[in-house]
Amino acid sequence: MAIIYTKDTHYIAGPNNGQWQVEDNFISAITGNGETLSVNDMTVTYGSAGQPDLSKAGTYTVTYSYTDASGNKVS
């Protein structure tokens, strides 16, 4: 089974924060066979607030998931 490592981040909303990137919360991931996965191997989904907008205050949920060749999904 794959393992995905991510981190929570906190920002102060403001117009000069730039744009959130999918890599901002992704640390690393490995398959059950020990192969390294990149953020590009992940499926990224967002909660009801949508993709994080650093210019607007709110709570944004980001889920990283991976489905292996056998159809096993990890998030």
PQR file with spaces between the fields and no chain letter, atoms N, CA, C, O and H, PARSE charges and radii, in Angstrom:
ATOM       1  N    MET     1       0.842   -1.173    0.000 -0.4000 1.5000
ATOM       2  CA   MET     1       0.000    0.000    0.000 -0.0000 2.0000
ATOM       3  C    MET     1       0.892    1.242    0.000  0.5500 1.7000
ATOM       4  O    MET     1       1.910    1.277    0.691 -0.5500 1.4000
ATOM       5  N    ALA     2       0.519    2.237   -0.757 -0.4000 1.5000
ATOM       6  CA   ALA     2       1.278    3.484   -0.845 -0.0000 2.0000
ATOM       7  C    ALA     2       1.115    4.301    0.430  0.5500 1.7000
ATOM       8  O    ALA     2       0.145    4.144    1.172 -0.5500 1.4000
ATOM       9  H    ALA     2      -0.308    2.208   -1.318  0.4000 1.0000
ATOM      10  N    ILE     3       2.086    5.177    0.664 -0.4000 1.5000
ATOM      11  CA   ILE     3       2.037    6.112    1.786 -0.0000 2.0000
ATOM      12  C    ILE     3       2.256    7.509    1.229  0.5500 1.7000
ATOM      13  O    ILE     3       3.178    7.736    0.446 -0.5500 1.4000
ATOM      14  H    ILE     3       2.873    5.305    0.061  0.4000 1.0000
ATOM      15  N    ILE     4       1.404    8.448    1.637 -0.4000 1.5000
ATOM      16  CA   ILE     4       1.503    9.839    1.192 -0.0000 2.0000
ATOM      17  C    ILE     4       1.756   10.712    2.413  0.5500 1.7000
ATOM      18  O    ILE     4       1.030   10.634    3.404 -0.5500 1.4000
ATOM      19  H    ILE     4       0.654    8.264    2.273  0.4000 1.0000
ATOM      20  N    TYR     5       2.798   11.550    2.336 -0.4000 1.5000
ATOM      21  CA   TYR     5       3.123   12.483    3.419 -0.0000 2.0000
ATOM      22  C    TYR     5       2.801   13.905    2.963  0.5500 1.7000
ATOM      23  O    TYR     5       3.289   14.364    1.930 -0.5500 1.4000
ATOM      24  H    TYR     5       3.387   11.614    1.531  0.4000 1.0000
ATOM      25  N    THR     6       1.982   14.586    3.741 -0.4000 1.5000
ATOM      26  CA   THR     6       1.617   15.975    3.446 -0.0000 2.0000
ATOM      27  C    THR     6       1.759   16.799    4.717  0.5500 1.7000
ATOM      28  O    THR     6       2.026   16.259    5.791 -0.5500 1.4000
ATOM      29  H    THR     6       1.586   14.213    4.580  0.4000 1.0000
ATOM      30  N    LYS     7       1.579   18.105    4.588 -0.4000 1.5000
ATOM      31  CA   LYS     7       1.647   18.979    5.755 -0.0000 2.0000
ATOM      32  C    LYS     7       0.531   20.008    5.700  0.5500 1.7000
ATOM      33  O    LYS     7       0.092   20.418    4.626 -0.5500 1.4000
ATOM      34  H    LYS     7       1.363   18.543    3.716  0.4000 1.0000
ATOM      35  N    ASP     8       0.084   20.414    6.880 -0.4000 1.5000
ATOM      36  CA   ASP     8      -0.872   21.511    6.989 -0.0000 2.0000
ATOM      37  C    ASP     8      -0.095   22.819    6.902  0.5500 1.7000
ATOM      38  O    ASP     8       1.029   22.912    7.395 -0.5500 1.4000
ATOM      39  H    ASP     8       0.441   20.080    7.753  0.4000 1.0000
ATOM      40  N    THR     9      -0.682   23.813    6.285 -0.4000 1.5000
ATOM      41  CA   THR     9      -0.064   25.133    6.249 -0.0000 2.0000
ATOM      42  C    THR     9      -1.091   26.177    6.642  0.5500 1.7000
ATOM      43  O    THR     9      -2.297   25.983    6.493 -0.5500 1.4000
ATOM      44  H    THR     9      -1.595   23.738    5.884  0.4000 1.0000
ATOM      45  N    HIS    10      -0.586   27.278    7.144 -0.4000 1.5000
ATOM      46  CA   HIS    10      -1.439   28.390    7.558 -0.0000 2.0000
ATOM      47  C    HIS    10      -0.867   29.664    6.954  0.5500 1.7000
ATOM      48  O    HIS    10       0.343   29.887    6.993 -0.5500 1.4000
ATOM      49  H    HIS    10       0.394   27.436    7.266  0.4000 1.0000
ATOM      50  N    TYR    11      -1.727   30.488    6.404 -0.4000 1.5000
ATOM      51  CA   TYR    11      -1.327   31.744    5.781 -0.0000 2.0000
ATOM      52  C    TYR    11      -2.182   32.866    6.349  0.5500 1.7000
ATOM      53  O    TYR    11      -3.301   32.636    6.808 -0.5500 1.4000
ATOM      54  H    TYR    11      -2.710   30.307    6.373  0.4000 1.0000
ATOM      55  N    ILE    12      -1.650   34.068    6.316 -0.4000 1.5000
ATOM      56  CA   ILE    12      -2.452   35.252    6.605 -0.0000 2.0000
ATOM      57  C    ILE    12      -2.911   35.765    5.250  0.5500 1.7000
ATOM      58  O    ILE    12      -2.090   36.101    4.397 -0.5500 1.4000
ATOM      59  H    ILE    12      -0.741   34.255    5.944  0.4000 1.0000
ATOM      60  N    ALA    13      -4.221   35.825    5.054 -0.4000 1.5000
ATOM      61  CA   ALA    13      -4.777   36.224    3.755 -0.0000 2.0000
ATOM      62  C    ALA    13      -4.353   37.642    3.415  0.5500 1.7000
ATOM      63  O    ALA    13      -4.327   38.523    4.274 -0.5500 1.4000
ATOM      64  H    ALA    13      -4.888   35.552    5.748  0.4000 1.0000
ATOM      65  N    GLY    14      -4.024   37.846    2.158 -0.4000 1.5000
ATOM      66  CA   GLY    14      -3.655   39.174    1.702 -0.0000 2.0000
ATOM      67  C    GLY    14      -3.351   39.178    0.220  0.5500 1.7000
ATOM      68  O    GLY    14      -3.112   38.125   -0.372 -0.5500 1.4000
ATOM      69  H    GLY    14      -4.045   37.130    1.460  0.4000 1.0000
ATOM      70  N    PRO    15      -3.358   40.362   -0.386 -0.5600 1.5000
ATOM      71  CA   PRO    15      -3.193   40.473   -1.837  0.2800 2.0000
ATOM      72  C    PRO    15      -1.779   40.161   -2.331  0.5500 1.7000
ATOM      73  O    PRO    15      -1.588   39.943   -3.527 -0.5500 1.4000
ATOM      74  N    ASN    16      -0.791   40.134   -1.445 -0.4000 1.5000
ATOM      75  CA   ASN    16       0.596   39.938   -1.881 -0.0000 2.0000
ATOM      76  C    ASN    16       1.134   38.544   -1.581  0.5500 1.7000
ATOM      77  O    ASN    16       2.348   38.340   -1.587 -0.5500 1.4000
ATOM      78  H    ASN    16      -0.946   40.311   -0.473  0.4000 1.0000
ATOM      79  N    ASN    17       0.267   37.598   -1.322 -0.4000 1.5000
ATOM      80  CA   ASN    17       0.702   36.252   -0.958 -0.0000 2.0000
ATOM      81  C    ASN    17       1.084   35.380   -2.140  0.5500 1.7000
ATOM      82  O    ASN    17       1.661   34.309   -1.947 -0.5500 1.4000
ATOM      83  H    ASN    17      -0.719   37.764   -1.316  0.4000 1.0000
ATOM      84  N    GLY    18       0.787   35.797   -3.331 -0.4000 1.5000
ATOM      85  CA   GLY    18       1.053   34.946   -4.481 -0.0000 2.0000
ATOM      86  C    GLY    18      -0.039   33.906   -4.628  0.5500 1.7000
ATOM      87  O    GLY    18      -1.124   34.044   -4.063 -0.5500 1.4000
ATOM      88  H    GLY    18       0.319   36.666   -3.488  0.4000 1.0000
ATOM      89  N    GLN    19       0.250   32.877   -5.382 -0.4000 1.5000
ATOM      90  CA   GLN    19      -0.746   31.849   -5.656 -0.0000 2.0000
ATOM      91  C    GLN    19      -0.327   30.537   -5.002  0.5500 1.7000
ATOM      92  O    GLN    19       0.846   30.163   -5.034 -0.5500 1.4000
ATOM      93  H    GLN    19       1.132   32.766   -5.841  0.4000 1.0000
ATOM      94  N    TRP    20      -1.296   29.841   -4.407 -0.4000 1.5000
ATOM      95  CA   TRP    20      -1.030   28.535   -3.815 -0.0000 2.0000
ATOM      96  C    TRP    20      -0.691   27.552   -4.920  0.5500 1.7000
ATOM      97  O    TRP    20      -1.303   27.570   -5.988 -0.5500 1.4000
ATOM      98  H    TRP    20      -2.249   30.145   -4.381  0.4000 1.0000
ATOM      99  N    GLN    21       0.293   26.691   -4.660 -0.4000 1.5000
ATOM     100  CA   GLN    21       0.702   25.661   -5.610 -0.0000 2.0000
ATOM     101  C    GLN    21       0.445   24.285   -5.000  0.5500 1.7000
ATOM     102  O    GLN    21       0.580   24.116   -3.788 -0.5500 1.4000
ATOM     103  H    GLN    21       0.791   26.677   -3.793  0.4000 1.0000
ATOM     104  N    VAL    22       0.087   23.331   -5.796 -0.4000 1.5000
ATOM     105  CA   VAL    22      -0.223   21.983   -5.316 -0.0000 2.0000
ATOM     106  C    VAL    22       0.972   21.372   -4.576  0.5500 1.7000
ATOM     107  O    VAL    22       0.780   20.509   -3.720 -0.5500 1.4000
ATOM     108  H    VAL    22      -0.023   23.468   -6.780  0.4000 1.0000
ATOM     109  N    GLU    23       2.186   21.795   -4.885 -0.4000 1.5000
ATOM     110  CA   GLU    23       3.394   21.303   -4.229 -0.0000 2.0000
ATOM     111  C    GLU    23       3.554   21.851   -2.815  0.5500 1.7000
ATOM     112  O    GLU    23       4.340   21.309   -2.037 -0.5500 1.4000
ATOM     113  H    GLU    23       2.342   22.497   -5.581  0.4000 1.0000
ATOM     114  N    ASP    24       2.828   22.912   -2.463 -0.4000 1.5000
ATOM     115  CA   ASP    24       3.007   23.582   -1.172 -0.0000 2.0000
ATOM     116  C    ASP    24       2.758   22.671    0.027  0.5500 1.7000
ATOM     117  O    ASP    24       3.389   22.859    1.067 -0.5500 1.4000
ATOM     118  H    ASP    24       2.190   23.352   -3.095  0.4000 1.0000
ATOM     119  N    ASN    25       1.876   21.709   -0.082 -0.4000 1.5000
ATOM     120  CA   ASN    25       1.527   20.853    1.050 -0.0000 2.0000
ATOM     121  C    ASN    25       1.990   19.408    0.883  0.5500 1.7000
ATOM     122  O    ASN    25       1.840   18.601    1.800 -0.5500 1.4000
ATOM     123  H    ASN    25       1.363   21.556   -0.927  0.4000 1.0000
ATOM     124  N    PHE    26       2.537   19.086   -0.247 -0.4000 1.5000
ATOM     125  CA   PHE    26       3.005   17.724   -0.530 -0.0000 2.0000
ATOM     126  C    PHE    26       4.448   17.582   -0.058  0.5500 1.7000
ATOM     127  O    PHE    26       5.303   18.392   -0.416 -0.5500 1.4000
ATOM     128  H    PHE    26       2.660   19.742   -0.991  0.4000 1.0000
ATOM     129  N    ILE    27       4.718   16.554    0.744 -0.4000 1.5000
ATOM     130  CA   ILE    27       6.092   16.299    1.187 -0.0000 2.0000
ATOM     131  C    ILE    27       6.705   15.195    0.330  0.5500 1.7000
ATOM     132  O    ILE    27       7.708   15.420   -0.346 -0.5500 1.4000
ATOM     133  H    ILE    27       4.023   15.896    1.035  0.4000 1.0000
ATOM     134  N    SER    28       6.106   14.000    0.355 -0.4000 1.5000
ATOM     135  CA   SER    28       6.616   12.877   -0.436 -0.0000 2.0000
ATOM     136  C    SER    28       5.593   11.751   -0.427  0.5500 1.7000
ATOM     137  O    SER    28       4.596   11.798    0.294 -0.5500 1.4000
ATOM     138  H    SER    28       5.291   13.817    0.904  0.4000 1.0000
ATOM     139  N    ALA    29       5.861   10.739   -1.242 -0.4000 1.5000
ATOM     140  CA   ALA    29       4.998    9.557   -1.280 -0.0000 2.0000
ATOM     141  C    ALA    29       5.806    8.395   -1.824  0.5500 1.7000
ATOM     142  O    ALA    29       6.720    8.570   -2.630 -0.5500 1.4000
ATOM     143  H    ALA    29       6.671   10.701   -1.827  0.4000 1.0000
ATOM     144  N    ILE    30       5.445    7.194   -1.362 -0.4000 1.5000
ATOM     145  CA   ILE    30       6.093    5.983   -1.852 -0.0000 2.0000
ATOM     146  C    ILE    30       5.031    4.921   -2.102  0.5500 1.7000
ATOM     147  O    ILE    30       3.989    4.893   -1.447 -0.5500 1.4000
ATOM     148  H    ILE    30       4.702    7.051   -0.707  0.4000 1.0000
ATOM     149  N    THR    31       5.316    4.051   -3.059 -0.4000 1.5000
ATOM     150  CA   THR    31       4.413    2.933   -3.334 -0.0000 2.0000
ATOM     151  C    THR    31       4.656    1.830   -2.309  0.5500 1.7000
ATOM     152  O    THR    31       5.597    1.905   -1.520 -0.5500 1.4000
ATOM     153  H    THR    31       6.163    4.074   -3.591  0.4000 1.0000
ATOM     154  N    GLY    32       3.822    0.828   -2.324 -0.4000 1.5000
ATOM     155  CA   GLY    32       4.008   -0.326   -1.461 -0.0000 2.0000
ATOM     156  C    GLY    32       5.294   -1.077   -1.758  0.5500 1.7000
ATOM     157  O    GLY    32       5.789   -1.830   -0.919 -0.5500 1.4000
ATOM     158  H    GLY    32       3.057    0.768   -2.965  0.4000 1.0000
ATOM     159  N    ASN    33       5.839   -0.872   -2.961 -0.4000 1.5000
ATOM     160  CA   ASN    33       7.106   -1.502   -3.359 -0.0000 2.0000
ATOM     161  C    ASN    33       8.309   -0.619   -3.069  0.5500 1.7000
ATOM     162  O    ASN    33       9.439   -0.978   -3.401 -0.5500 1.4000
ATOM     163  H    ASN    33       5.438   -0.260   -3.643  0.4000 1.0000
ATOM     164  N    GLY    34       8.072    0.546   -2.443 -0.4000 1.5000
ATOM     165  CA   GLY    34       9.164    1.450   -2.098 -0.0000 2.0000
ATOM     166  C    GLY    34       9.573    2.412   -3.190  0.5500 1.7000
ATOM     167  O    GLY    34      10.573    3.116   -3.046 -0.5500 1.4000
ATOM     168  H    GLY    34       7.155    0.838   -2.173  0.4000 1.0000
ATOM     169  N    GLU    35       8.821    2.461   -4.284 -0.4000 1.5000
ATOM     170  CA   GLU    35       9.136    3.393   -5.367 -0.0000 2.0000
ATOM     171  C    GLU    35       8.670    4.790   -4.983  0.5500 1.7000
ATOM     172  O    GLU    35       7.590    4.960   -4.416 -0.5500 1.4000
ATOM     173  H    GLU    35       8.008    1.890   -4.400  0.4000 1.0000
ATOM     174  N    THR    36       9.489    5.787   -5.294 -0.4000 1.5000
ATOM     175  CA   THR    36       9.157    7.171   -4.987 -0.0000 2.0000
ATOM     176  C    THR    36       8.106    7.688   -5.958  0.5500 1.7000
ATOM     177  O    THR    36       8.196    7.466   -7.165 -0.5500 1.4000
ATOM     178  H    THR    36      10.366    5.649   -5.754  0.4000 1.0000
ATOM     179  N    LEU    37       7.109    8.379   -5.418 -0.4000 1.5000
ATOM     180  CA   LEU    37       6.077    9.028   -6.226 -0.0000 2.0000
ATOM     181  C    LEU    37       6.264   10.533   -6.128  0.5500 1.7000
ATOM     182  O    LEU    37       6.732   11.040   -5.109 -0.5500 1.4000
ATOM     183  H    LEU    37       7.036    8.560   -4.437  0.4000 1.0000
ATOM     184  N    SER    38       5.903   11.240   -7.172 -0.4000 1.5000
ATOM     185  CA   SER    38       5.972   12.703   -7.151 -0.0000 2.0000
ATOM     186  C    SER    38       4.566   13.276   -7.021  0.5500 1.7000
ATOM     187  O    SER    38       3.572   12.555   -7.106 -0.5500 1.4000
ATOM     188  H    SER    38       5.522   10.828   -8.000  0.4000 1.0000
ATOM     189  N    VAL    39       4.508   14.563   -6.818 -0.4000 1.5000
ATOM     190  CA   VAL    39       3.205   15.220   -6.732 -0.0000 2.0000
ATOM     191  C    VAL    39       2.432   15.035   -8.037  0.5500 1.7000
ATOM     192  O    VAL    39       1.202   15.057   -8.037 -0.5500 1.4000
ATOM     193  H    VAL    39       5.315   15.149   -6.749  0.4000 1.0000
ATOM     194  N    ASN    40       3.144   14.855   -9.141 -0.4000 1.5000
ATOM     195  CA   ASN    40       2.484   14.645  -10.435 -0.0000 2.0000
ATOM     196  C    ASN    40       1.784   13.296  -10.528  0.5500 1.7000
ATOM     197  O    ASN    40       0.928   13.102  -11.392 -0.5500 1.4000
ATOM     198  H    ASN    40       4.144   14.838   -9.141  0.4000 1.0000
ATOM     199  N    ASP    41       2.139   12.359   -9.647 -0.4000 1.5000
ATOM     200  CA   ASP    41       1.486   11.051   -9.612 -0.0000 2.0000
ATOM     201  C    ASP    41       0.194   11.076   -8.794  0.5500 1.7000
ATOM     202  O    ASP    41      -0.576   10.116   -8.811 -0.5500 1.4000
ATOM     203  H    ASP    41       2.834   12.517   -8.946  0.4000 1.0000
ATOM     204  N    MET    42      -0.037   12.168   -8.085 -0.4000 1.5000
ATOM     205  CA   MET    42      -1.187   12.288   -7.195 -0.0000 2.0000
ATOM     206  C    MET    42      -2.415   12.810   -7.936  0.5500 1.7000
ATOM     207  O    MET    42      -2.299   13.540   -8.920 -0.5500 1.4000
ATOM     208  H    MET    42       0.588   12.949   -8.071  0.4000 1.0000
ATOM     209  N    THR    43      -3.578   12.429   -7.453 -0.4000 1.5000
ATOM     210  CA   THR    43      -4.827   13.067   -7.844 -0.0000 2.0000
ATOM     211  C    THR    43      -5.141   14.041   -6.719  0.5500 1.7000
ATOM     212  O    THR    43      -5.197   13.649   -5.554 -0.5500 1.4000
ATOM     213  H    THR    43      -3.673   11.836   -6.653  0.4000 1.0000
ATOM     214  N    VAL    44      -5.344   15.300   -7.058 -0.4000 1.5000
ATOM     215  CA   VAL    44      -5.587   16.334   -6.049 -0.0000 2.0000
ATOM     216  C    VAL    44      -7.030   16.795   -6.164  0.5500 1.7000
ATOM     217  O    VAL    44      -7.490   17.170   -7.242 -0.5500 1.4000
ATOM     218  H    VAL    44      -5.298   15.619   -8.005  0.4000 1.0000
ATOM     219  N    THR    45      -7.740   16.764   -5.042 -0.4000 1.5000
ATOM     220  CA   THR    45      -9.125   17.239   -5.009 -0.0000 2.0000
ATOM     221  C    THR    45      -9.254   18.287   -3.915  0.5500 1.7000
ATOM     222  O    THR    45      -8.457   18.334   -2.978 -0.5500 1.4000
ATOM     223  H    THR    45      -7.367   16.459   -4.165  0.4000 1.0000
ATOM     224  N    TYR    46     -10.268   19.118   -4.053 -0.4000 1.5000
ATOM     225  CA   TYR    46     -10.482   20.231   -3.135 -0.0000 2.0000
ATOM     226  C    TYR    46     -11.847   20.115   -2.489  0.5500 1.7000
ATOM     227  O    TYR    46     -12.793   19.606   -3.090 -0.5500 1.4000
ATOM     228  H    TYR    46     -10.916   19.079   -4.814  0.4000 1.0000
ATOM     229  N    GLY    47     -11.940   20.601   -1.240 -0.4000 1.5000
ATOM     230  CA   GLY    47     -13.210   20.618   -0.526 -0.0000 2.0000
ATOM     231  C    GLY    47     -14.149   21.657   -1.095  0.5500 1.7000
ATOM     232  O    GLY    47     -13.887   22.220   -2.158 -0.5500 1.4000
ATOM     233  H    GLY    47     -11.171   21.015   -0.752  0.4000 1.0000
ATOM     234  N    SER    48     -15.234   21.916   -0.402 -0.4000 1.5000
ATOM     235  CA   SER    48     -16.287   22.807   -0.899 -0.0000 2.0000
ATOM     236  C    SER    48     -15.823   24.246   -1.107  0.5500 1.7000
ATOM     237  O    SER    48     -16.442   24.975   -1.882 -0.5500 1.4000
ATOM     238  H    SER    48     -15.446   21.459    0.462  0.4000 1.0000
ATOM     239  N    ALA    49     -14.754   24.675   -0.438 -0.4000 1.5000
ATOM     240  CA   ALA    49     -14.248   26.042   -0.609 -0.0000 2.0000
ATOM     241  C    ALA    49     -13.420   26.187   -1.879  0.5500 1.7000
ATOM     242  O    ALA    49     -13.044   27.299   -2.250 -0.5500 1.4000
ATOM     243  H    ALA    49     -14.252   24.082    0.191  0.4000 1.0000
ATOM     244  N    GLY    50     -13.136   25.084   -2.542 -0.4000 1.5000
ATOM     245  CA   GLY    50     -12.374   25.126   -3.783 -0.0000 2.0000
ATOM     246  C    GLY    50     -10.876   25.167   -3.547  0.5500 1.7000
ATOM     247  O    GLY    50     -10.396   24.929   -2.439 -0.5500 1.4000
ATOM     248  H    GLY    50     -13.441   24.180   -2.241  0.4000 1.0000
ATOM     249  N    GLN    51     -10.146   25.475   -4.614 -0.4000 1.5000
ATOM     250  CA   GLN    51      -8.688   25.558   -4.537 -0.0000 2.0000
ATOM     251  C    GLN    51      -8.293   26.712   -3.628  0.5500 1.7000
ATOM     252  O    GLN    51      -8.934   27.762   -3.668 -0.5500 1.4000
ATOM     253  H    GLN    51     -10.535   25.668   -5.515  0.4000 1.0000
ATOM     254  N    PRO    52      -7.250   26.551   -2.803 -0.5600 1.5000
ATOM     255  CA   PRO    52      -6.840   27.629   -1.904  0.2800 2.0000
ATOM     256  C    PRO    52      -6.572   28.939   -2.636  0.5500 1.7000
ATOM     257  O    PRO    52      -5.867   28.972   -3.644 -0.5500 1.4000
ATOM     258  N    ASP    53      -7.143   30.009   -2.111 -0.4000 1.5000
ATOM     259  CA   ASP    53      -6.951   31.361   -2.626 -0.0000 2.0000
ATOM     260  C    ASP    53      -6.336   32.161   -1.489  0.5500 1.7000
ATOM     261  O    ASP    53      -7.031   32.543   -0.547 -0.5500 1.4000
ATOM     262  H    ASP    53      -7.715   29.982   -1.292  0.4000 1.0000
ATOM     263  N    LEU    54      -5.031   32.418   -1.575 -0.4000 1.5000
ATOM     264  CA   LEU    54      -4.312   33.055   -0.476 -0.0000 2.0000
ATOM     265  C    LEU    54      -4.691   34.511   -0.266  0.5500 1.7000
ATOM     266  O    LEU    54      -4.278   35.118    0.722 -0.5500 1.4000
ATOM     267  H    LEU    54      -4.467   32.108   -2.341  0.4000 1.0000
ATOM     268  N    SER    55      -5.468   35.081   -1.175 -0.4000 1.5000
ATOM     269  CA   SER    55      -5.921   36.459   -0.985 -0.0000 2.0000
ATOM     270  C    SER    55      -7.219   36.519   -0.187  0.5500 1.7000
ATOM     271  O    SER    55      -7.652   37.600    0.212 -0.5500 1.4000
ATOM     272  H    SER    55      -5.803   34.588   -1.978  0.4000 1.0000
ATOM     273  N    LYS    56      -7.846   35.357    0.050 -0.4000 1.5000
ATOM     274  CA   LYS    56      -9.130   35.311    0.758 -0.0000 2.0000
ATOM     275  C    LYS    56      -9.034   34.415    1.988  0.5500 1.7000
ATOM     276  O    LYS    56      -8.527   33.295    1.918 -0.5500 1.4000
ATOM     277  H    LYS    56      -7.494   34.479   -0.274  0.4000 1.0000
ATOM     278  N    ALA    57      -9.525   34.922    3.109 -0.4000 1.5000
ATOM     279  CA   ALA    57      -9.531   34.132    4.340 -0.0000 2.0000
ATOM     280  C    ALA    57     -10.468   32.944    4.183  0.5500 1.7000
ATOM     281  O    ALA    57     -11.486   33.035    3.496 -0.5500 1.4000
ATOM     282  H    ALA    57      -9.936   35.832    3.166  0.4000 1.0000
ATOM     283  N    GLY    58     -10.130   31.845    4.810 -0.4000 1.5000
ATOM     284  CA   GLY    58     -10.993   30.675    4.769 -0.0000 2.0000
ATOM     285  C    GLY    58     -10.237   29.422    5.135  0.5500 1.7000
ATOM     286  O    GLY    58      -9.025   29.445    5.347 -0.5500 1.4000
ATOM     287  H    GLY    58      -9.303   31.771    5.368  0.4000 1.0000
ATOM     288  N    THR    59     -10.965   28.339    5.205 -0.4000 1.5000
ATOM     289  CA   THR    59     -10.378   27.028    5.437 -0.0000 2.0000
ATOM     290  C    THR    59     -10.526   26.233    4.152  0.5500 1.7000
ATOM     291  O    THR    59     -11.633   26.042    3.649 -0.5500 1.4000
ATOM     292  H    THR    59     -11.950   28.321    5.033  0.4000 1.0000
ATOM     293  N    TYR    60      -9.412   25.778    3.633 -0.4000 1.5000
ATOM     294  CA   TYR    60      -9.400   25.060    2.367 -0.0000 2.0000
ATOM     295  C    TYR    60      -8.929   23.628    2.611  0.5500 1.7000
ATOM     296  O    TYR    60      -7.875   23.413    3.209 -0.5500 1.4000
ATOM     297  H    TYR    60      -8.512   25.933    4.041  0.4000 1.0000
ATOM     298  N    THR    61      -9.691   22.670    2.159 -0.4000 1.5000
ATOM     299  CA   THR    61      -9.326   21.265    2.300 -0.0000 2.0000
ATOM     300  C    THR    61      -8.759   20.767    0.980  0.5500 1.7000
ATOM     301  O    THR    61      -9.393   20.886   -0.069 -0.5500 1.4000
ATOM     302  H    THR    61     -10.548   22.844    1.673  0.4000 1.0000
ATOM     303  N    VAL    62      -7.553   20.207    1.045 -0.4000 1.5000
ATOM     304  CA   VAL    62      -6.885   19.657   -0.128 -0.0000 2.0000
ATOM     305  C    VAL    62      -6.590   18.189    0.170  0.5500 1.7000
ATOM     306  O    VAL    62      -6.004   17.870    1.204 -0.5500 1.4000
ATOM     307  H    VAL    62      -7.038   20.111    1.897  0.4000 1.0000
ATOM     308  N    THR    63      -6.992   17.302   -0.727 -0.4000 1.5000
ATOM     309  CA   THR    63      -6.753   15.873   -0.544 -0.0000 2.0000
ATOM     310  C    THR    63      -5.875   15.360   -1.676  0.5500 1.7000
ATOM     311  O    THR    63      -6.180   15.555   -2.853 -0.5500 1.4000
ATOM     312  H    THR    63      -7.468   17.561   -1.568  0.4000 1.0000
ATOM     313  N    TYR    64      -4.785   14.706   -1.308 -0.4000 1.5000
ATOM     314  CA   TYR    64      -3.888   14.065   -2.262 -0.0000 2.0000
ATOM     315  C    TYR    64      -4.190   12.573   -2.219  0.5500 1.7000
ATOM     316  O    TYR    64      -4.254   11.990   -1.137 -0.5500 1.4000
ATOM     317  H    TYR    64      -4.537   14.548   -0.352  0.4000 1.0000
ATOM     318  N    SER    65      -4.375   11.953   -3.363 -0.4000 1.5000
ATOM     319  CA   SER    65      -4.632   10.514   -3.387 -0.0000 2.0000
ATOM     320  C    SER    65      -3.853    9.871   -4.532  0.5500 1.7000
ATOM     321  O    SER    65      -3.441   10.526   -5.489 -0.5500 1.4000
ATOM     322  H    SER    65      -4.323   12.426   -4.242  0.4000 1.0000
ATOM     323  N    TYR    66      -3.673    8.561   -4.388 -0.4000 1.5000
ATOM     324  CA   TYR    66      -2.946    7.785   -5.385 -0.0000 2.0000
ATOM     325  C    TYR    66      -3.632    6.433   -5.520  0.5500 1.7000
ATOM     326  O    TYR    66      -4.001    5.815   -4.522 -0.5500 1.4000
ATOM     327  H    TYR    66      -4.009    8.029   -3.611  0.4000 1.0000
ATOM     328  N    THR    67      -3.800    5.981   -6.747 -0.4000 1.5000
ATOM     329  CA   THR    67      -4.365    4.663   -7.008 -0.0000 2.0000
ATOM     330  C    THR    67      -3.307    3.823   -7.710  0.5500 1.7000
ATOM     331  O    THR    67      -2.809    4.199   -8.771 -0.5500 1.4000
ATOM     332  H    THR    67      -3.499    6.483   -7.558  0.4000 1.0000
ATOM     333  N    ASP    68      -2.965    2.682   -7.110 -0.4000 1.5000
ATOM     334  CA   ASP    68      -1.927    1.835   -7.704 -0.0000 2.0000
ATOM     335  C    ASP    68      -2.504    0.974   -8.833  0.5500 1.7000
ATOM     336  O    ASP    68      -3.700    1.021   -9.120 -0.5500 1.4000
ATOM     337  H    ASP    68      -3.369    2.377   -6.248  0.4000 1.0000
ATOM     338  N    ALA    69      -1.634    0.197   -9.458 -0.4000 1.5000
ATOM     339  CA   ALA    69      -2.026   -0.619  -10.615 -0.0000 2.0000
ATOM     340  C    ALA    69      -3.090   -1.653  -10.272  0.5500 1.7000
ATOM     341  O    ALA    69      -3.821   -2.104  -11.154 -0.5500 1.4000
ATOM     342  H    ALA    69      -0.662    0.160   -9.225  0.4000 1.0000
ATOM     343  N    SER    70      -3.186   -2.032   -9.001 -0.4000 1.5000
ATOM     344  CA   SER    70      -4.193   -3.010   -8.567 -0.0000 2.0000
ATOM     345  C    SER    70      -5.518   -2.364   -8.197  0.5500 1.7000
ATOM     346  O    SER    70      -6.466   -3.052   -7.820 -0.5500 1.4000
ATOM     347  H    SER    70      -2.593   -1.666   -8.284  0.4000 1.0000
ATOM     348  N    GLY    71      -5.583   -1.030   -8.306 -0.4000 1.5000
ATOM     349  CA   GLY    71      -6.815   -0.320   -7.988 -0.0000 2.0000
ATOM     350  C    GLY    71      -6.955    0.081   -6.534  0.5500 1.7000
ATOM     351  O    GLY    71      -8.021    0.541   -6.123 -0.5500 1.4000
ATOM     352  H    GLY    71      -4.813   -0.471   -8.613  0.4000 1.0000
ATOM     353  N    ASN    72      -5.891   -0.084   -5.739 -0.4000 1.5000
ATOM     354  CA   ASN    72      -5.922    0.327   -4.335 -0.0000 2.0000
ATOM     355  C    ASN    72      -5.708    1.830   -4.236  0.5500 1.7000
ATOM     356  O    ASN    72      -4.717    2.355   -4.742 -0.5500 1.4000
ATOM     357  H    ASN    72      -5.026   -0.457   -6.073  0.4000 1.0000
ATOM     358  N    LYS    73      -6.636    2.519   -3.585 -0.4000 1.5000
ATOM     359  CA   LYS    73      -6.555    3.975   -3.465 -0.0000 2.0000
ATOM     360  C    LYS    73      -6.144    4.356   -2.049  0.5500 1.7000
ATOM     361  O    LYS    73      -6.671    3.832   -1.067 -0.5500 1.4000
ATOM     362  H    LYS    73      -7.442    2.092   -3.175  0.4000 1.0000
ATOM     363  N    VAL    74      -5.186    5.288   -1.966 -0.4000 1.5000
ATOM     364  CA   VAL    74      -4.717    5.816   -0.687 -0.0000 2.0000
ATOM     365  C    VAL    74      -4.844    7.326   -0.744  0.5500 1.7000
ATOM     366  O    VAL    74      -4.502    7.934   -1.758 -0.5500 1.4000
ATOM     367  H    VAL    74      -4.758    5.714   -2.763  0.4000 1.0000
ATOM     368  N    SER    75      -5.335    7.954    0.341 -0.4000 1.5000
ATOM     369  CA   SER    75      -5.382    9.412    0.412 -0.0000 2.0000
ATOM     370  C    SER    75      -4.944    9.873    1.772  0.5500 1.7000
ATOM     371  O    SER    75      -4.914   11.074    2.037 -0.5500 1.4000
ATOM     372  H    SER    75      -5.612    7.460    1.165  0.4000 1.0000
